[in-house]
Amino acid sequence: MKNRPKLLIFDVNETLLDLKQLESSVAKVLGGKDELVKLWFTTMLHYSLVETTTDSYRDFGEIGAAVMTMVAKDHGIQLSMEDAKEAIKPITSLPPHDDVKSGLQSLKDAGYRMITLTNSPRRWWKHR
């Protein structure tokens, strides 16, 4: 490859990790509405980017729970912060997509350097 990149950068959530368990948990507290799960996730990404770029770090769990209560309120769903925090708990133990380990190994074997970007606290990644 003529213009081979020197470094591959991967996002973690959704790109490497399978969000099905999290989406199911969030859908449950948002009245089973899939469109609200998508709205919640994209809004969470937005707020995460805002927090990061304004040097006001909050981890994904904090942002996710706060955004979930905002989305719920905007759609007439009563949701406490405690229930939102409970619904987001699967984010700390999401499995990788089936092809991630072999795909990353293939890239490593081909000599690529790789890093990941995440807004998750270090304690979540201890055992990964």
Helices and strands as residue ranges (DSSP letters): E 8-11, H 20-29, H 34-53, H 60-74, H 81-87, G 89-93, H 100-109, E 114-117, G 122-125
